Amino acid sequence: AWQERFAAMVSGQAPLDGSWFTGSSRLSPTEQIAIYRRQYELRFAEALRKNFGGLASLPGGESWLDRYMALEPCLTWTLEGAGHRMVEFMAERGGPPQLVEMAALDRAVGQGFLAAEGAPLDPVTLMSGAALRLAPHVTLLRHRFDVHRWRSVALGGEQPEALEEGDFPLVIYRLERRMKHIVMPPAAFALLQHIHEGLNEALAAASEVDSSALQANVREWFTLFSRRRLVSPASPPAPSPPGAEEEA
């Protein structure tokens, strides 16, 4: 109970209560606990700007980070989770769509960096008809603004040109310990969106979007999915029987 009350005071959920502390020759009890409160604020603000660097780079983004910090205390065990409700927080309060999309992109990058790798997709698995899924580090976002382009330029230290509107079927993924993104053709994006439903179902969904593109590019798309590790078997492969490696 003491730990919970202390955490509530530090995170601003409860008023500072000096009676819980002894003070010192230089600080009153309230000043003593206020130091912890200030350290929490500084670390939280630093973590938010690190986790949502793209949002902070857009005009108006900083004010949303400040609002979030004031109204949504950080209750996760590590600062890696700071801002985990940022997208919902902004959407609930009518945040501009380009800022909400940037927050979603920032969050996908952070979550993807920490996610598991997933088993690689090989031709044998594909031909066997095994169930497939997106790799754990992959996020699909259908954006109206090219926030991915802005983010890359801004975080590279340059001033981006104005955002452009369009249709951006975006895949965010991790490859060789680096987060990347790729804008997919709509039919390929639909294929990934429905891959967990079964291969035939995914192909049917992609065909509804653009059947000619699917027929012309399906082999190339699955090669890309495999090389960039976007898709994994839904279940890990069964272990080889004892001695199988030696015999092979």
Secondary structure as UniProt FT lines:
FT   HELIX           2..10
FT   TURN            11..12
FT   HELIX           18..20
FT   HELIX           29..51
FT   HELIX           53..57
FT   TURN            59..60
FT   HELIX           61..71
FT   HELIX           79..81
FT   TURN            82..85
FT   HELIX           86..92
FT   TURN            93..94
FT   HELIX           97..114
FT   HELIX           123..127
FT   TURN            128..129
FT   STRAND          132..134
FT   TURN            136..137
FT   STRAND          139..145
FT   HELIX           147..155
FT   TURN            156..157
FT   STRAND          165..175
FT   TURN            176..177
FT   STRAND          178..183
FT   HELIX           186..193
FT   HELIX           195..197
FT   HELIX           199..227
FT   TURN            228..229
FT   STRAND          231..233
FT   TURN            242..243
FT   HELIX           244..247
//
